[in-house]
Amino acid sequence: MSKLLLTALTLCVVPWLVACDGQQYVSPDTVALSITKDATGTNKVDHCNYVPVLLGGEVDATYDVDGDLQAVLSITRDSVKVAFVGAGSEVDPFVATTKDVHDAPQTAENPPAGYTVKLSSGCTPEE
């Protein structure tokens, strides 16, 4: 009988010992796209987006930069790609891994002429 009592007590106590204190959650990763006009230092784009958690998930967004120049942002759980459409868009897309962006801000080596394009993490998306 004592073995049965010990087993029942163990089944009640062990879950209590490993239970979480309060609400626990992991904050999702984010990526901020910042595009600045070099001549004036004006911030033309400054948006924060969540990085998808699920395999195959993707976040797509298009932002007006200046005139008819647009930045097309595509984020997967592994990479971030910024392509440009419109005037001054004769540049290769800027691609970085989400790990690199998480480790340190990444700046495009070949942005549209007259602009600085930067990706960083740790921002808060607007609701």
MDTraj code that builds the backbone (N, CA, C; nanometers):
import mdtraj as md
import numpy as np

residues = "MET SER LYS LEU LEU LEU THR ALA LEU THR LEU CYS VAL VAL PRO TRP LEU VAL ALA CYS ASP GLY GLN GLN TYR VAL SER PRO ASP THR VAL ALA LEU SER ILE THR LYS ASP ALA THR GLY THR ASN LYS VAL ASP HIS CYS ASN TYR VAL PRO VAL LEU LEU GLY GLY GLU VAL ASP ALA THR TYR ASP VAL ASP GLY ASP LEU GLN ALA VAL LEU SER ILE THR ARG ASP SER VAL LYS VAL ALA PHE VAL GLY ALA GLY SER GLU VAL ASP PRO PHE VAL ALA THR THR LYS ASP VAL HIS ASP ALA PRO GLN THR ALA GLU ASN PRO PRO ALA GLY TYR THR VAL LYS LEU SER SER GLY CYS THR PRO GLU GLU".split()
xyz = np.array([
    [0.0810, -0.1185, 0.0000],
    [0.0000, 0.0000, 0.0000],
    [0.0859, 0.1257, 0.0000],
    [0.1986, 0.1239, 0.0689],
    [0.2841, 0.2420, 0.0746],
    [0.3437, 0.2736, -0.0625],
    [0.3671, 0.1696, -0.1431],
    [0.4181, 0.1917, -0.2782],
    [0.3145, 0.2663, -0.3628],
    [0.1906, 0.2313, -0.3497],
    [0.0820, 0.2966, -0.4222],
    [0.0672, 0.4418, -0.3770],
    [0.0798, 0.4661, -0.2489],
    [0.0714, 0.6009, -0.1948],
    [0.1885, 0.6865, -0.2426],
    [0.3066, 0.6272, -0.2454],
    [0.4256, 0.6986, -0.2929],
    [0.4128, 0.7339, -0.4415],
    [0.3600, 0.6423, -0.5214],
    [0.3392, 0.6673, -0.6643],
    [0.2374, 0.7790, -0.6848],
    [0.1279, 0.7761, -0.6115],
    [0.0256, 0.8806, -0.6237],
    [0.0804, 1.0165, -0.5828],
    [0.1588, 1.0174, -0.4749],
    [0.2184, 1.1426, -0.4289],
    [0.3172, 1.1976, -0.5320],
    [0.3951, 1.1108, -0.5929],
    [0.4903, 1.1510, -0.6962],
    [0.4178, 1.2110, -0.8166],
    [0.3069, 1.1496, -0.8562],
    [0.2310, 1.2001, -0.9704],
    [0.1708, 1.3373, -0.9428],
    [0.1453, 1.3683, -0.8185],
    [0.0896, 1.4991, -0.7829],
    [0.1977, 1.6059, -0.7653],
    [0.3106, 1.5679, -0.7089],
    [0.4148, 1.6643, -0.6743],
    [0.5023, 1.7008, -0.7931],
    [0.5400, 1.6056, -0.8770],
    [0.6324, 1.6325, -0.9875],
    [0.5796, 1.7390, -1.0836],
    [0.4551, 1.7333, -1.1297],
    [0.4074, 1.8412, -1.2179],
    [0.4112, 1.9787, -1.1510],
    [0.3847, 1.9810, -1.0217],
    [0.3893, 2.1084, -0.9491],
    [0.5312, 2.1645, -0.9468],
    [0.6313, 2.0794, -0.9347],
    [0.7710, 2.1242, -0.9294],
    [0.8193, 2.1808, -1.0622],
    [0.7690, 2.1308, -1.1722],
    [0.8162, 2.1761, -1.3036],
    [0.7233, 2.2798, -1.3664],
    [0.6196, 2.3188, -1.2978],
    [0.5250, 2.4185, -1.3503],
    [0.5941, 2.5540, -1.3626],
    [0.5489, 2.6341, -1.4571],
    [0.6050, 2.7670, -1.4810],
    [0.5463, 2.8680, -1.3837],
    [0.6264, 2.9635, -1.3459],
    [0.5786, 3.0743, -1.2635],
    [0.5298, 3.1853, -1.3545],
    [0.4013, 3.2090, -1.3591],
    [0.3468, 3.3155, -1.4430],
    [0.3493, 3.2784, -1.5901],
    [0.3140, 3.3756, -1.6740],
    [0.3090, 3.3537, -1.8173],
    [0.4491, 3.3607, -1.8753],
    [0.4871, 3.2601, -1.9488],
    [0.6188, 3.2527, -2.0116],
    [0.5993, 3.2460, -2.1636],
    [0.6737, 3.3258, -2.2374],
    [0.6674, 3.3183, -2.3825],
    [0.7984, 3.3679, -2.4411],
    [0.8212, 3.3343, -2.5656],
    [0.9406, 3.3778, -2.6364],
    [0.9018, 3.4948, -2.7254],
    [0.9761, 3.6020, -2.7179],
    [0.9502, 3.7178, -2.8014],
    [0.9963, 3.6871, -2.9446],
    [0.9091, 3.7045, -3.0432],
    [0.9482, 3.6726, -3.1807],
    [1.0514, 3.7716, -3.2342],
    [1.1347, 3.7219, -3.3268],
    [1.2345, 3.8076, -3.3907],
    [1.1663, 3.9085, -3.4819],
    [1.2319, 4.0219, -3.4988],
    [1.1823, 4.1274, -3.5865],
    [1.2950, 4.1773, -3.6758],
    [1.2568, 4.2409, -3.7856],
    [1.3524, 4.3028, -3.8777],
    [1.3018, 4.4427, -3.9112],
    [1.3913, 4.5410, -3.8971],
    [1.3586, 4.6790, -3.9326],
    [1.4264, 4.7135, -4.0640],
    [1.3507, 4.7716, -4.1563],
    [1.4042, 4.8229, -4.2817],
    [1.4110, 4.9738, -4.2700],
    [1.5307, 5.0275, -4.2900],
    [1.5512, 5.1716, -4.2829],
    [1.6166, 5.2185, -4.4126],
    [1.5534, 5.3145, -4.4794],
    [1.6093, 5.3723, -4.6026],
    [1.6192, 5.5224, -4.5821],
    [1.7413, 5.5743, -4.5969],
    [1.7688, 5.7154, -4.5739],
    [1.8199, 5.7797, -4.7020],
    [1.7727, 5.9011, -4.7302],
    [1.8218, 5.9776, -4.8454],
    [1.9523, 6.0442, -4.8032],
    [2.0616, 6.0134, -4.8738],
    [2.1942, 6.0600, -4.8351],
    [2.2079, 6.2121, -4.8342],
    [2.1552, 6.2795, -4.9349],
    [2.1754, 6.4240, -4.9494],
    [2.1149, 6.5030, -4.8332],
    [2.0013, 6.4595, -4.7840],
    [1.9319, 6.5352, -4.6798],
    [1.9329, 6.4655, -4.5437],
    [1.9678, 6.3372, -4.5412],
    [1.9623, 6.2608, -4.4174],
    [1.8200, 6.2266, -4.3759],
    [1.7250, 6.2488, -4.4665],
    [1.5840, 6.2228, -4.4381],
    [1.5566, 6.0734, -4.4390],
    [1.4902, 6.0260, -4.3354],
    [1.4527, 5.8855, -4.3278],
    [1.3276, 5.8651, -4.4129],
    [1.3412, 5.7963, -4.5263],
    [1.2297, 5.7766, -4.6193],
    [1.1443, 5.6548, -4.5842],
    [1.2065, 5.5506, -4.5294],
    [1.1344, 5.4299, -4.4887],
    [1.1912, 5.3868, -4.3538],
    [1.1024, 5.3549, -4.2612],
    [1.1432, 5.3046, -4.1303],
    [1.0307, 5.2155, -4.0794],
    [1.0372, 5.0865, -4.1153],
    [0.9301, 4.9929, -4.0801],
    [0.9874, 4.8678, -4.0163],
    [0.9118, 4.8148, -3.9225],
    [0.9504, 4.6945, -3.8500],
    [0.8498, 4.5833, -3.8807],
    [0.9010, 4.4631, -3.9057],
    [0.8162, 4.3484, -3.9360],
    [0.8628, 4.2269, -3.8564],
    [0.7689, 4.1381, -3.8259],
    [0.8034, 4.0126, -3.7604],
    [0.8689, 3.9174, -3.8595],
    [0.9605, 3.8346, -3.8088],
    [1.0198, 3.7270, -3.8873],
    [0.9288, 3.6059, -3.8702],
    [0.8852, 3.5420, -3.9805],
    [0.7969, 3.4254, -3.9679],
    [0.8666, 3.3133, -3.8902],
    [0.7898, 3.2427, -3.8102],
    [0.8449, 3.1341, -3.7299],
    [0.8325, 3.0009, -3.8036],
    [0.7229, 2.9813, -3.8731],
    [0.6981, 2.8533, -3.9391],
    [0.7762, 2.8395, -4.0688],
    [0.8245, 2.7192, -4.0934],
    [0.8931, 2.6886, -4.2180],
    [0.7973, 2.7124, -4.3337],
    [0.8395, 2.7864, -4.4338],
    [0.7534, 2.8196, -4.5472],
    [0.6768, 2.9481, -4.5295],
    [0.6784, 3.0062, -4.4097],
    [0.6104, 3.1339, -4.3858],
    [0.6870, 3.2481, -4.4514],
    [0.6148, 3.3507, -4.4945],
    [0.6795, 3.4649, -4.5593],
    [0.6021, 3.5927, -4.5291],
    [0.6761, 3.6987, -4.5062],
    [0.6182, 3.8312, -4.4891],
    [0.6595, 3.9135, -4.6098],
    [0.5633, 3.9694, -4.6802],
    [0.5905, 4.0533, -4.7972],
    [0.5305, 4.1907, -4.7737],
    [0.6070, 4.2939, -4.8062],
    [0.5574, 4.4309, -4.7910],
    [0.6220, 4.5182, -4.8975],
    [0.5498, 4.6198, -4.9412],
    [0.6016, 4.7170, -5.0368],
    [0.5901, 4.8551, -4.9743],
    [0.6998, 4.9309, -4.9790],
    [0.7037, 5.0642, -4.9191],
    [0.7430, 5.1677, -5.0237],
    [0.6719, 5.2807, -5.0247],
    [0.7077, 5.3919, -5.1126],
    [0.8308, 5.4598, -5.0543],
    [0.9338, 5.4781, -5.1380],
    [1.0574, 5.5400, -5.0928],
    [1.0589, 5.6874, -5.1304],
    [1.0538, 5.7137, -5.2600],
    [1.0629, 5.8507, -5.3098],
    [1.0099, 5.8525, -5.4526],
    [0.9151, 5.9382, -5.4822],
    [0.8583, 5.9414, -5.6166],
    [0.7991, 5.8062, -5.6502],
    [0.8437, 5.7484, -5.7632],
    [0.7914, 5.6167, -5.8000],
    [0.8859, 5.5028, -5.7585],
    [0.9879, 5.5327, -5.6800],
    [1.0784, 5.4295, -5.6289],
    [1.0131, 5.3593, -5.5092],
    [1.0068, 5.2262, -5.5165],
    [0.9494, 5.1461, -5.4088],
    [1.0476, 5.0391, -5.3633],
    [1.0419, 5.0056, -5.2359],
    [1.1200, 4.8957, -5.1803],
    [1.0254, 4.7787, -5.1563],
    [1.0616, 4.6618, -5.2071],
    [0.9813, 4.5411, -5.1905],
    [1.0569, 4.4501, -5.0938],
    [0.9989, 4.4285, -4.9766],
    [1.0619, 4.3512, -4.8699],
    [1.0006, 4.2124, -4.8631],
    [1.0853, 4.1089, -4.8588],
    [1.0404, 3.9700, -4.8420],
    [1.1214, 3.9083, -4.7290],
    [1.0507, 3.8607, -4.6262],
    [1.1180, 3.8008, -4.5105],
    [1.0702, 3.6568, -4.4955],
    [1.1650, 3.5634, -4.4874],
    [1.1359, 3.4256, -4.4495],
    [1.2057, 3.4017, -4.3162],
    [1.1926, 3.2841, -4.2614],
    [1.2582, 3.2610, -4.1334],
    [1.4095, 3.2534, -4.1478],
    [1.4601, 3.2391, -4.2730],
    [1.6037, 3.2277, -4.2951],
    [1.6686, 3.3490, -4.3610],
    [1.5919, 3.4290, -4.4350],
    [1.6542, 3.5396, -4.5082],
    [1.5625, 3.6610, -4.5209],
    [1.6264, 3.7731, -4.5511],
    [1.5563, 3.8995, -4.5752],
    [1.6050, 3.9517, -4.7094],
    [1.5106, 3.9895, -4.7963],
    [1.5452, 4.0392, -4.9291],
    [1.4754, 4.1722, -4.9520],
    [1.5521, 4.2719, -4.9979],
    [1.4962, 4.4020, -5.0325],
    [1.5274, 4.4257, -5.1798],
    [1.4228, 4.4356, -5.2618],
    [1.4377, 4.4666, -5.4040],
    [1.3768, 4.6044, -5.4275],
    [1.4186, 4.6685, -5.5346],
    [1.3700, 4.8032, -5.5658],
    [1.3017, 4.8038, -5.7006],
    [1.1886, 4.8764, -5.7068],
    [1.1070, 4.8866, -5.8274],
    [1.0869, 5.0342, -5.8563],
    [1.0962, 5.0719, -5.9838],
    [1.0725, 5.2109, -6.0223],
    [1.2022, 5.2828, -6.0537],
    [1.1963, 5.4161, -6.0515],
    [1.3127, 5.4987, -6.0859],
    [1.4304, 5.4667, -5.9956],
    [1.5476, 5.4537, -6.0554],
    [1.6685, 5.4271, -5.9781],
    [1.6761, 5.2851, -5.9253],
    [1.5991, 5.1939, -5.9849],
    [1.5939, 5.0573, -5.9326],
    [1.6870, 4.9621, -6.0068],
    [1.7842, 5.0149, -6.0780],
    [1.8749, 4.9310, -6.1549],
    [1.9855, 4.8742, -6.0663],
    [1.9484, 4.8203, -5.9529],
    [2.0436, 4.7602, -5.8600],
    [1.9982, 4.6197, -5.8257],
    [2.0950, 4.5373, -5.7882],
    [2.0621, 4.4018, -5.7457],
    [1.9903, 4.4065, -5.6108],
    [1.9033, 4.3103, -5.5847],
    [1.8372, 4.3062, -5.4542],
    [1.9401, 4.2909, -5.3416],
    [1.9078, 4.3437, -5.2276],
    [1.9901, 4.3329, -5.1071],
    [1.9372, 4.2137, -5.0283],
    [2.0226, 4.1138, -5.0054],
    [1.9811, 3.9922, -4.9358],
    [2.0732, 3.9689, -4.8161],
    [2.0147, 3.9353, -4.7022],
    [2.0907, 3.9026, -4.5815],
    [2.0208, 3.7888, -4.5094],
    [2.0952, 3.7098, -4.4342],
    [2.0326, 3.6046, -4.3553],
    [1.9725, 3.6675, -4.2299],
    [1.8683, 3.6075, -4.1775],
    [1.8081, 3.6602, -4.0548],
    [1.9053, 3.6479, -3.9375],
    [1.9932, 3.5483, -3.9427],
    [2.0932, 3.5333, -3.8371],
    [2.1908, 3.6500, -3.8398],
    [2.2377, 3.6884, -3.9596],
    [2.3291, 3.8027, -3.9707],
    [2.2627, 3.9315, -3.9222],
    [2.1365, 3.9514, -3.9588],
    [2.0636, 4.0714, -3.9164],
    [2.0457, 4.0710, -3.7647],
    [2.0200, 3.9533, -3.7078],
    [2.0041, 3.9419, -3.5625],
    [2.1364, 3.9722, -3.4906],
    [2.2480, 3.9280, -3.5482],
    [2.3801, 3.9480, -3.4867],
    [2.4273, 4.0923, -3.4933],
    [2.4006, 4.1607, -3.6059],
    [2.4459, 4.2996, -3.6236],
    [2.3696, 4.3624, -3.7397],
    [2.3493, 4.4954, -3.7366],
    [2.2826, 4.5619, -3.8496],
    [2.3586, 4.5357, -3.9801],
    [2.2841, 4.5223, -4.0879],
    [2.3423, 4.4966, -4.2204],
    [2.3100, 4.6148, -4.3115],
    [2.4106, 4.6638, -4.3820],
    [2.3935, 4.7767, -4.4728],
    [2.4185, 4.7300, -4.6157],
    [2.3296, 4.7690, -4.7076],
    [2.3423, 4.7291, -4.8481],
    [2.4686, 4.7896, -4.9085],
    [2.5434, 4.7069, -4.9814],
    [2.6647, 4.7548, -5.0472],
    [2.6338, 4.8294, -5.1765],
    [2.5217, 4.7957, -5.2411],
    [2.4870, 4.8559, -5.3693],
    [2.3416, 4.9035, -5.3680],
    [2.3103, 5.0075, -5.2873],
    [2.1718, 5.0570, -5.2821],
    [2.1431, 5.1455, -5.4035],
    [2.0178, 5.1844, -5.4241],
    [1.9898, 5.2821, -5.5296],
    [2.0711, 5.4088, -5.5034],
    [2.1141, 5.4731, -5.6104],
    [2.1991, 5.5921, -5.5983],
    [2.1347, 5.6975, -5.5085],
    [2.2133, 5.7465, -5.4117],
    [2.1663, 5.8517, -5.3240],
    [2.0942, 5.8043, -5.1984],
    [2.0922, 5.6739, -5.1727],
    [2.0215, 5.6193, -5.0571],
    [2.1111, 5.5252, -4.9770],
    [2.0820, 5.5140, -4.8492],
    [2.1438, 5.4148, -4.7626],
    [2.0337, 5.3205, -4.7176],
    [2.0581, 5.1903, -4.7320],
    [1.9589, 5.0885, -4.6970],
    [2.0176, 5.0014, -4.5869],
    [1.9439, 4.9883, -4.4764],
    [1.9939, 4.9150, -4.3609],
    [1.8858, 4.8231, -4.3050],
    [1.9275, 4.7032, -4.2624],
    [1.8414, 4.6072, -4.1947],
    [1.8950, 4.5868, -4.0541],
    [1.8057, 4.5869, -3.9560],
    [1.8474, 4.5640, -3.8176],
    [1.7373, 4.4866, -3.7455],
    [1.7663, 4.4423, -3.6237],
    [1.6673, 4.3666, -3.5467],
    [1.6409, 4.4382, -3.4146],
    [1.5489, 4.3831, -3.3388],
    [1.5188, 4.4376, -3.2076],
    [1.4224, 4.5547, -3.2083],
    [1.3419, 4.5655, -3.3123],
    [1.2436, 4.6748, -3.3207],
    [1.1075, 4.6244, -3.2725],
    [1.0117, 4.7150, -3.2632],
    [0.8757, 4.6804, -3.2237],
    [0.7798, 4.7164, -3.3365],
    [0.7178, 4.6171, -3.3994],
    [0.6236, 4.6450, -3.5081],
    [0.5029, 4.7251, -3.4596],
    [0.4527, 4.8117, -3.5449],
    [0.3307, 4.8854, -3.5143],
    [0.2129, 4.7924, -3.5269],
    [0.1174, 4.8088, -3.4402],
    [-0.0018, 4.7214, -3.4429],
    [-0.1020, 4.7738, -3.5416],
])
top = md.Topology()
chain = top.add_chain()
for i, resn in enumerate(residues, 1):
    res = top.add_residue(resn, chain, resSeq=i)
    for name in ("N", "CA", "C"):
        top.add_atom(name, md.element.get_by_symbol(name[0]), res)
traj = md.Trajectory(xyz[None], top)
